């Protein structure tokens, strides 16, 4: 039914300006603020042209799951770049991570999690 219909994802944050700086400056995504007042929003554009709608929410609660995954060719380099830009990697008790915070599970991708300023969880991962 929707196989040929354009679609986009969205999530909330508690501070659009902080989100724009993080996604635009820290992560290097195209991040554009649009609208005014209650209609103000942030539009992110990912590689390949996919769009994500980011909206402010007064009673924002961070997602308890990974909302966005960035697939990379070299997870070590990606983690070094993130930490070099002041991003702190998350460590979860259920997953054993190496010194850099990368989790490697047999049969799965190497993955490292981090949070945006609103507390939403993101990851970098490397297949294979």
Long-range contacts (C-beta under 8 A, 24 or more apart in sequence): 8-50, 8-51, 8-52, 8-53, 9-52, 9-53, 10-52, 10-53, 10-54, 10-55, 11-52, 11-54, 11-55, 11-63, 11-67, 11-120, 12-54, 12-55, 12-56, 12-57, 12-60, 12-118, 13-42, 13-54, 13-55, 13-56, 13-57, 13-60, 13-116, 13-117, 13-118, 13-120, 14-56, 14-57, 14-58, 14-60, 14-118, 15-56, 15-117, 15-118, 16-40, 16-41, 16-42, 16-54, 16-56, 18-117, 18-118, 19-54, 19-116, 19-117, 19-118, 21-117, 22-116, 22-117, 23-54, 23-116, 26-85, 26-86, 26-87, 27-70, 60-118, 62-115, 62-118, 62-119, 62-120, 62-121, 63-120, 63-121, 64-121, 65-121, 66-113, 66-121, 66-122, 66-123, 67-120, 67-121, 67-122, 68-120, 68-122, 68-123, 69-122, 69-123, 69-124, 69-125, 70-122, 70-123, 70-124, 70-125, 71-124, 71-125, 71-126, 71-127, 72-124, 72-125, 72-126, 73-126, 74-126, 75-102, 75-110, 75-111, 75-112, 75-124, 75-125, 75-126, 76-100, 76-102, 78-112, 78-124, 78-126, 79-112, 79-124, 82-112, 82-114, 82-124, 87-114, 88-114, 88-115, 89-113, 89-114, 90-114, 90-115, 90-121
